[in-house]
Amino acid sequence: MNVDILRSGSTLQASADETSRLGPMGYLNCFRGIVWREVLRFLHQRERFFSALVRPLVWLFIFAAGFRQVLGISIIPPYETYVLYETFVTPGLVGMILLFNAMQSSLSMVYDRETGAMRTLLVSPFPRSFLLLSKLIGGVAVALLQAYAFIAIAYYWEIELPTIGYFTVAPALILAGLMLGSLALFISSVIRQLENFAGVMNFVIFPMFFASSALYPLWRIRESSPLLYEICRVNPFTYAVELIRFAMYGQIGPRLEDGSLDLTNLYVCIGYTVLFLGAAIYAYNPSKGLVARRGGPGGAG
């Protein structure tokens, strides 16, 4: 009888400890731990920071200078006057930073799965959706640091934004980072081995970047190739770039003829974020998703 009472007391104590661990403070500590791990990994990999800036800086300093005399930009929203090509391409290069950082986070997920580190994360008592969202936010935090570092360099390259633009661009960067990071999470569930990462990334990154409005206005693309224009319109990266472009000038979207705001860029980015994040959570579901078909979160398939 006493043994049963002791066992019952032990069970209740364990249940109380479990409840306490999964309470608000437990979720907060878990969230902080995952995000801080991503930030520390970034800080310890300084070459990752410089490599993230080299790509857009090459476009800004070299390609943009060459295209300046060839590609003129007409007065299109959000610009109120003619702008140099460097000014037009800057939002697209910021989007490039977010895109490559998202795929870098995808690479770390594949690496963690191969080494077994992901198993430790995914078998914790916290909901898998919360764990993936925390890792996603950690990646977005790193992307924000890289994006603002590039914007600071662009400022000294005489690409100035309205003062309010340095603040209003932050929500756009966060939303675009969440959308691209969610896509990267889903891709990481599809890649079985680290060796396959480069091929998949080339199949995803470069088509998304070049078939968008990052480097050229959509109206010029429509004049040269109607088919490519339609591809750009369904490309989620196009809407991320345009959202960043307008946010840099303190705007959400262009004005329509009736005076109302066109919120297409915002709605599309939110929709793609929900779609990609839902697909990633489903893919990492141990009983239903793609990871389950490969032998579990550890990656042993």
N, C-alpha and C positions, 0 to 999 in steps of 0.2 A: 504494500500500500504506500509506504513512504517512498519506495523507489519510483512508483508511478507519479507521485506528487512532485518528486525532484525532476523527473523527465518532463512533466508538464510545465514546471517552472522554467526549465532550461529552454523548452520550445518557445514559451512566451517571451523570454528574454531575447532569444535569437530573432524572433519576429519583430520585437521592438527595435533591436539594433538594425535590422534590415530596413524597417520603416524610417528610422532616423537617417540611415545612410542614403535613402532614396528621397528624403525630404528636400525642401527648397535649397538648403545649404549644401546638400549632397550634389544636387544638380549644378549648383553654382561652382562648387569645387571641381567637378568633372569638366564643366565647360571651360573654366579657367586653365585647367591642366592641359586640355587638348589644344586650346588656342595658344597658350604659352609655348607648348612644344613646337608648334608650327613656326612661331616667331623666333624661338631659339635656334631651330634648324636653319632658318633663313639667315640669322645673324652669324652663325658659325660657318656658313657657306658664302663667304664674301664674293667669290667668283660668280656665284649665282646672281648677286646684285648687279655686278658690272656687266655680265653677259645680258641681263635683262634690259640694260640701258644701251648697250652697243647697237642692237638692231634698230631701234627707233632713231638713235642719234645719227646713224649712217644715212638713213632716209632723210633726216632733217638737214644735215650738213652737206651731203653729197648729191643725192638724187633730187631733192627739192631745188637745190641751186641750179641743176641742169635743166629741170622742167620749168623753171620760172619763166624763161623767155618763150617756151613753146606752148605751155598750157596756161592760158589766162582764165581767171575765174570771174564770171559775171556777178552782178549783184543778186544774190539769192539769200533767202533767210538762213540763218539769223544775221547775216552781214548786211550792213546798211550802206556800204560802199564797196568799191573794188578792193580785193585783198590779194596779197601775194600768195603764191602756192604754198609757201611754208606755213602761213596762217591757216589755210584750208586743211592741210594735211595733218596738223597737230592733233586734232581730236582722234583721227584714225590711228595715229601712232600711239596715243594713250590707250586706245582700244587694243592695239597690238600687244602692249605690255600686259593688259588684263588677260588676253587670250593665251599668250605664252605662259604666263604664270599659272593659269588654270590647268594647262596641260602639264606643267611641271608638277603641280599637285597630284595630277593623275598618275604621273610617273612614280611619285613617292608612294601612292596607294598600291601600285603594282609591286614595287620593291618591298613594301611592308608585308604584302601577301606572300611573296616568295620566301621572305625570311621568317615568317610566322609571327611578326609583330602585330599584324592585324587581328590575329586570333585572340590575343590578349585584350584588345580593344572591344571586339565584337561579342565576346562571351561575358562581358560585364553585365550586371543586373539592370543597367540603364537601357531604355528603349533604343533600338538600333537607329531609328529615325533621328533621335536626339543626338546620338554620337556622330552620325554622318553630317547633320546640320552644324554641329560644333566644329568639325573638321573643315567644313565648307567655309564657315565664318573665319576660321583661322587663316585659311588661304586668301580670303578677301582682304583681311587685315594686312597681310604681307603685300598684296597687290596695291593697296592704297599707298603704302610707303614708297613703292617703286614708281607709281604714277605721279605722285607729288614731287618726287625727286626729279623726274623728267620735266614736269611743268616748271620747276624752278630753273632748270638748265635752259629751257625754252625762253623763259623770261629774260635771261641774260643774253639770249640770242635775238633780242628785240621783238619777241612775239608776246606782246602784252595783252592781257585780258582785262575786262572791267573788274574793278576791285571786288564786286559782289560775286563775280564768276569763280573766284578761288574758293568760295564757300558753297555756292549753289551746285558746283560740279560734284561735290562729295556724295550726295544721295544718288546721282546718276552713276558714279563710279561703283558704289556699293551694289546697286541693282544690276548693273552690267556684269560686275564681278560674280554676283550670285548666279546669274543666268549661265555664264560661261563655266563657272565652277561646277554647277549642277550637271552640265553636259559632260565635263571632264570626269566627274564621279561615275556617271553612267558608262562612259567609255572604259574606265578602269575596271569595271566589272566584266567587260567583254574581252579585254586583253588577257590572254592566258599566261604568257611568259614575257619577261622583260625584253627579250630579244625582238619581240614583235612590236614593241612600242614605237620605234622610229618609223616603221612603215605605216602604221595606223595614224600617227600624228601627221605625217606628210599628206595623208589622204584627207585629213580633217582640217588642219591649220591653214595650209596655203589656199585651198579652195575657198574657205570661209573668209580669209583676209582679202584675197584679190577679187573675188566676186562680191564686192560690197562697195559702199560709198566711202571707204577709208582713204582711197587715193585719188578718186575721180568723182565729180558730181554725177548724180544719177541721170541728169538730163543729157550729159555728154555720152554716157553709156547707152542710153536709149537711141541717140542719133546714130551711133556706130553699130549697135547690135541689139535689136529688139529682144532676141532670145536671151542674151546675157542680162538685159535689163530685167526680164521676168525672173531670172535666177536670183538676181540681187534682191528683188522684192520679197522673196521667200526666205532669204538668208537671214537668220536671227542676228548675225553680227552687224548687218546694215543698220538695224534699228538700235542696237547698242551704241554704234558710232554716232548716229544722228541724235540720240538722247544726250550723249556726252557733248556733242557740238552745241546744241541749244543751251544746255545747262551751263556751259562756259560763258554764256552771255546772259545768264540770269533768266532764261526762258525754259518752258516745258516743251513747247512745240510751236510750229508756225501758226499764224493767224489765217483763218479762213475768210472768204469774202463777206460772210455775215458778221464778222468780228469775233467769232468764237475761236477757242483754241483747238487745234488738232492734236489730240492726245494719243494718236496711233502708236508712236514710238514707245510711250510709257506702257500702254496696254499690251502691246506685243511682247515687250520685255518681261512684263509680269506673267503673261500667259506661258511663254517659253520657260521661264524659271519654274513655274508650278509643274509644267509637263516634264522637264528634265529631272527635277528633284524627285518627283513621284516615280519616274522610271528608275532612278538610281536607288531609291529606297526599296522598290520592288525587286530590283536586281540583286540587292544584298540581303534579301530575305532568305534565311537559311532553309526554309521549307518550300519556297516557290521560285525564287529568283535564279539568275544565271549562275551565281556563285555556288548555289546548292548543287548544281549539275556538275560542278568541277571539284567536288569533294570538300566543300565547306570553306569558311573564311580564311583558313590558313593557306589556301591555294594549292593544296595537294590534289591534283586531279588525275 
